Amino acid sequence: MKKIAVLLFMFPSLLMAQEESNVQDQIMGIVGFYANRVGQLAEAIPEEKYDWRPAEGIRSAGEAVMHVAQANYWLSIKWGPNYLLKSIL
């Protein structure tokens, strides 16, 4: 019994493996929800307004949408093909 306890303390990642996947699922669910919302917002913005920026040195509307899309894509590929968002395919 003592050997099992020592092994569990030496390799705590063995205990966390199932929970980590659940956390990834939850995070990707949240990311997917907001990716969908940003997509709806991007479609609602007229194309000629994508160059608008609220002030000098701040991202334009189009740059902000691209920033979110790139971040979502990076997060999806970082966790593997099972987590690729359907909205970016």
Secondary structure, DSSP 8 states (H G I E B T S, - for coil): -HHHHHHHHH-HHHHHHHHHHHHHHHHHHHHHHHHHHHHHHHHHS-GGGTT--SSTTS--HHHHHHHHHHHHHHHHHHT-GGG--GGG-
